[in-house]
Amino acid sequence: MSSATPRRIAVLGAGGFIGSHLVPALLARFDCSVEAIDTDLSKLGAHDPRLQRRLSRIQEPGLIDDVARRSDLIVSLTALCTPALYNTDPLAVIDASYNDLVPVVQSAARERARLIHLSTCEVYGRRALDLEGRAMERMSEHETALFLGPVDRERWTYACAKQLLERVIWAYGSRGELDFTIVRPFNVVGARMDFLPGIDGIGVPRVLASFMNALLRDQPLELVDGGRQRRSFIAVEEFVEGVVRIVARPEVANGRIFNLGNPRNDVSIRTLAEELASAYRAREPGARFAGFREVSAESFYGPGYDDTSERIPELSQAEALLEFRPSVTLSEMLPGIIDDYVRRYAPRIALASADAAPAPQREAVLA
Ligand code: UGA
C-alpha cells in the first residue's frame, strides 16, 4: 500500500516533454529512487545516483509487473498526444491511451502500488457543458459533462480512449483496490516540448512546436481556421509543481481527479502566434518573418479532425487541496521557451538547409 513519502517511484514515459521536467523535480523533492522508463531518454538530462534509466517499451512482457512489484508509486505519462495522429492513426492512439495501459492499472492494483495517471483535458471534448447541456465558462472535474463528437470525427479517438481508462482506474479505486490520482493537464508548454518535423520527429507537433518550427525556418505560422480557438496555457514548471504536491499529499489526492492548468492564460491561438512571433523577433532581430497564413482544418489535419473551441480549467479543487495557484503569464514564459528551441534547433536547421542548398554552378566553381 502506498506510503506518504514514496521511496521507489517509477515514471513511465520519463523521456517525454513532461517526464523530462518531472523526474528532476521528484529527485529534488523526495528522498527516493526513480526508475525512468521510456524508449528514448535523451531529453532527460538529470544525473543522480538515485536515478535508474531503463530503455524499454511498456508493452515489454513482464516489465510492468516487475516495475509495480518494486515501486511504491507509478507515474504514468506515456501517450501519443499530438492531435494530428488522432484522425490519421486512430488505432495506434487507442492502443497507446487504453490497451497498453490497462495492464499498468491491473499491475498497480495487484501489487498495491499507488498510481498517478496523466489523462487529458481532451476528455471534456468540444466545449464546456454542464450536466444538463448548458454552456459553462470553465471545465470542472465534477460538474462538466464529457462532450465528444460523432464517431466519424476521429479527433475524439484519443479523448474517448483516455476517458475509458479513467473509468477503469476509477472502478478499481472506488472498490478499494487501488490508490490513484488522475491528472488532467491543460495545454502545458515549456522547453523540450514535442519535436521539430524533419529534425527529431515526423508529422505535426502541437501548436507551440509547430509555430517554433515555422519561425526557425522563416516560414509563415499556420492558423488553423483563423486561430479563433482558445487554449489556457500553463508553464511546465508550475504544472510539475502541481504533480509534486499530488505525490506529497496522498491523503488529500488519492481517489480524486485534478485539473491542472492556468485559467488566467486563456488566449486565442492567433494571440499565441502573435505573442510568440514578437518575442522571437525581439530575441532574433535579424531573422526574416514570413507572417501568418490562415489554413482550413481539413487541409492541415485531413478528414475527421474536429476541435475544442475554448478550454479553461476550473481550479477550485486544486487550489483548496493542493494550494495550487499558477501565476506565470504567457509573456513571462515565452522568452525561456524560445531560447530553448533556438539553442537546440537553430544549428541543426542551418546545417540541414546548407545540405539542401543547390550545388554551386560550374562557372562559379571555375571562377
Ligand atoms: C492537445 C492534446 O490533444 C491534449 O491531450 C493535450 O492535453 C494538449 O494538446 C496539451 O498541449 O496539453 P490541442 O490543444 O488541441 O490538444 O493541441 P495543439 O496541437 O496544441 O493545438 C491547439 C490549437 O492550435 C488547435 O486548435 C489547433 O488546430 C491549432 N493549431 C495547431 C494551429 O492553429 N496551427 C498549428 O500549426 C498547430
Residues whose N, C-alpha, C, O or C-beta is under 5 A from the ligand:
A	BS01	UGA	C81 P83 T120 C121 E122 P185 F186 N187 V188 P205 R206 V207 L208 S210 E222 L223 V224 Q229 I269 D307
